[in-house]
Every structure is written in structure tokens, then in C-alpha cells.
Amino acid sequence: MALMTIIVAVDIGGTHLRAAAYKQDQFQPLSHKRIETRASEPDAFSRLVKVIEDIWPQNEKVDAIGVSSPGPVDPHTGIIMMTPNIKEWRDFHITAKLTEYFGIPSYLDNDANLAGLAEWKFGAGRGHHHVLYLTVSTGVGGGVIIDDRLLQGHHGLAAELGHSTVQADGPLCGCGQRGHLESFSSGTGIERFVADQLKAGRESVLHPNKKNSAYMISEAAKQGDALSIEAYSIAGKYLGIGVANFLHTFDPSIVIFGGGVSQSGPLLFDSFEVSLKEHVMHPRYLEGLVIAKAELGDDAGLLGARALAELKLSSK
Amino acid sequence: MALMTIIVAVDIGGTHLRAAAYKQDQFQPLSHKRIETRASEPDAFSRLVKVIEDIWPQNEKVDAIGVSSPGPVDPHTGIIMMTPNIKEWRDFHITAKLTEYFGIPSYLDNDANLAGLAEWKFGAGRGHHHVLYLTVSTGVGGGVIIDDRLLQGHHGLAAELGHSTVQADGPLCGCGQRGHLESFSSGTGIERFVADQLKAGRESVLHPNKKNSAYMISEAAKQGDALSIEAYSIAGKYLGIGVANFLHTFDPSIVIFGGGVSQSGPLLFDSFEVSLKEHVMHPRYLEGLVIAKAELGDDAGLLGARALAELKLSSK
């Protein structure tokens, strides 16, 4: 590896497509830019190339490009199978196209895996060797570091931790299965529980005929609405069951929570903590275990794409 | 690592305490011996030392000792926290004692992890880089290889896959929790289901006031006993749910089944296969996936202890 590696990182997010150039050992980017992901011009790849060219460092040699995209993606081949944000990219060989255009190696993985990698390398997980990262947002996603290496799996489809069955006959998940952790503990799961209860005639300050977002439900809970408090309490209970499973499975030294729903504070985490302690089979799993908030916020995708490219170059 | 490493492997099993000496690149041991685990002489460690001395290769330098023991153990410190077979070993620093006595490095891990490691190195998992090994026996245990490395975890307590909650309000597990995979799919789980149903007055060829073992239930099932068939079918269904979870989590290229209950054939695996296909969230997880039987039988513990010692020496 060259002494001072320079990486261009790309994050294909729901609202913004971002690119940044990073010099090794510097946390702040040399340059960065973002544009809206959706646009009237149809060719998303040309727009991506333009953003990358705009942040390309002058008078410096760039060593590799890293890309973070919502899944499913295949990190081994560099193919985006589909991404909700750019519909035209189906089985889109993004790393081959970037390498062809820019003439340097390109690497890809999904946003949750790379957020986990970023938190381990630059964020809340620094110094830990076994990291469990969970994003609790519209869905529940996972990124796992084992012995300082990112868990990717044979087809690159690890670690879809939100799609673990915790209650075989439970509510419907976005993926079509029942009783997944995501069906209880995601924003979507919280909204579904409230909608079902309102439909059944349950009293609440929330309006039965409106779409109540997870954020609106959290605001109602803070005003004392019993239904809203219960919705978050159930989400926290199942999150505790899921995390207990993951402790038994991976035995990490830190659990890091990212994503909008994880910002709910005691509303979610009071019942989470009770449930986690109740469901861990041996207290030794909790010895020295750190429960932390993600530190990198919106930069997790860029920093994860950067970390992936740096790791791949250094293991060459 | 010396060119021709010699390893002494020890397996602390339920009925037998076994030791063998292995020369690198030779599958068959140079020597091996087994004695009964329980004996009237109280000092189990002296008996272990004696067995090891009996198989110690003459005129050869032994490089390391590997030990397989039922858990919980701490592979990082080499301490057996407790083992059901030798009650006097509580927080027993077995690697320190062996190293002190024999003057060479010693390594320890639990039997399920080491059976998984053995199947990857010498058995059904050869050539795979991502292996999920499950033993389905009195309990359900797991051993996981990720990118050619054994998953051990921060405290060395990974991968207790039998203790994953798959039905939050499910039956009691041996560990005291509810609804774990082990509470449905182990021999104990099968026996409990049958006992509960007989108690409730269900018709069966099995005797309601006797202890019916998982093996007796499988024999009754083969004779067409509806209750016994149902018991195995439920075990297989939940095994499918559990394995679907582990595919989403680890994305392995092979799943290997060991343990007595996994010898039940279609009785268990017909419903397992239906359930696995039903619960996998994306068909890509099943692309090229191999489902295999463990190949090493009773030698898995010895060969796993050997593989662990060889790996540790080569990563020094």
C-alpha cells in the first residue's frame, strides 16, 4: 500500500448522493459534495461520475473508490442487485463501471455493513475487536465486526439481523415473513402496532384515520399517550430479545445503535434494557459490554465506504 | 511453525476422556487412547496426564496440546468454567496446568465450536470458507467458520446458536429461558413435547408414565405413531426457522448437521426443508448452499482440538 493512500468514497443515500475524497490518517475529507439522489435527468451513473469528478483531488493520485448503497448488493462482485433509491440500477455492476471510467479499483458493500465498519474504524467502536452495529430506523439492519474483520458471508448477504425470527407467529415484516425483529422494533413495526390498535378502537390522542409516523408516536408518548408508550415499550422488549440472541451468537464487546428510532431515548431503551438482562442466558455476556450510540451520523456511509476501500487495499 | 508439527489432542467427552497424537498432514493419529471420564479415583487431572503420557510419541517433539471440552469454557484464558462431566473442574485453568506439566503451549475451546472447526478442516466442510455447523442432540450447539476463521467472540462465548429465541413465549429451555431453538428442536425438546401431550391424554403407542427418550420416540414414529411423527415434525419446522435466521446472519455456503437427533432422517428433515425454504427471505441465500451430515463422528472433538492447536501455532 502506498504511504499516503487517497480514497474517494461514495454514499448512495435515500435523499442525497454524496462523494468525498479522504487522505489516509485524516478524519476530515479533502473535499466533499452532495446532490439529490432523485433528479429529472435519467442517467444516474453520469450524475454520479460528475459528482466524483467535482471532488477529485487535484495533483494527487487516488488509489481506490469505495461505494455504500442500500441493499441488496453483492460485495464480492460489486453488483447492486437493486436499490430503492435509483430504480434503474438493477443488477448494476457499479464497481466495474467505476473502474472502467476512473482506472482504479472500486469496492462496494451495503449501507448497514459499512456503517458498522465505519463505527468500528472511526466512531463509537474504536479499539473494539468484536462489534455489533444495529440501525433501528424504517427497518432494522446490522453490521458485524468479528476479530477486526467485516462479516460479509458467502454471497455477501450477511448480516441481515433485522430479519431474524423472534416470534414465529408474529406480525408481518416488510420482507413478507412473520415475526422478524424488524416487524416489532423498526419504525414501521411501531407504526403498524399503533394503526392496528387504533383500528380496534383503542383510545389515544393519535388520529385513527391518519398515518401516524414513528416520530409522531414518540411525540405523543412524551405527552403521556398510553398507546404510544406501549408501542415503544414493545419495540424495546423485542429489541432486547434480538440483542440477547446476537450476544449468544457473536459475543461482541460493544453494541452500537444507529438510525432514527434509536434516538428515542428512554421511551425505547428502558424496556430494551430490562428485556436484554432478562433474556441473556449467562451474565458473563454482559461483563464489560458497552451499549453505545453511533457517533458518525450522516457520514457513516461515506466513512464506511472509505474504510472498506482502505481495508481492501491493505489486504492486497 | 516447524515443518512437521506434532499435536496432542484431548477430548473431554461425556463417557470417554480421549487423547491422540497427530502428525501434520496425516489424518490418522500416531497413537490414541481412551478411558472412562468418570472413575472412582477423584483426581481427574492426574488421570488426564496419565492418558496423555500413554500416547506421547517417542523420539518426537510435540509442539502443542489442544483440548475440547463441553462448555462453558473461556478459550482466551484456557479456563473451563464448568463441565458437566467432571464436576470438580470449576474455573479450572486447564491450559496453564497442561503447559506447566508438559512445557508446551496448550489451547482450549468448547466441543461444538471445535466440532465445527474439525468438519471445516477435515470433514464435510473441506474447501468451504463460510461454514455453519449445528449439533442437534440433547441440546443444540453451534460452531461457525467465517472467512476460514473460527468465531469465538470477545469472552469466547460465541456461538451458542441453540439459545436463540425463535418464539418469545415458547416452551422452557434447559437454560431457563423460553422459546429457544433448543427448546423445540433438541432431543430434550422432542421429549418434553411428547410428555406434555401424553399428560394431556393424547393417544399414542408410547407409555404416558414412562420416560420416553428421543430415540424411542423416533422408533414409535417409524411405526406410524401420530404423536411421535408430530413431535419430530415440529422439531424440524423450528430447526428450519433457526437455520433461516443463521443464513440471514452468516450467509454460509454449507450447513453441517451433527449429533444424535440429526440421524433421524426424513422424520426430522422433511419438515426442516419445507420450513427452511418457507422462512428464507431471499432465494439467493440458498444458491449453491450445501446441506450435509457431519463426517467425523466421535473423532470430531479430537480433530477439532488438533485443528485449533495447529491454527494457533501457524498464526503465531
Interface residues (C-beta under 8 A of the other chain):
Chain A: P72 H129 H130 G142 I146 D147 R149 L151 Q152 G153 H154 H155 G156 L157 A158 A159 E160 L161 H163 S164 T165 V166 Q167 A168 D169 C175 G176 Q177 Y238 I241 A244 N245 H248 T249 F250 D251 P252 S253 H279 M281 H282 R284 Y285 E287
Chain B: P72 H129 H130 G142 I146 D147 R149 L151 Q152 G153 H154 H155 G156 L157 A158 A159 E160 L161 H163 S164 T165 V166 Q167 A168 D169 C175 G176 Q177 Y238 I241 A244 N245 H248 T249 F250 D251 P252 S253 H279 M281 H282 R284 Y285 E287 G288
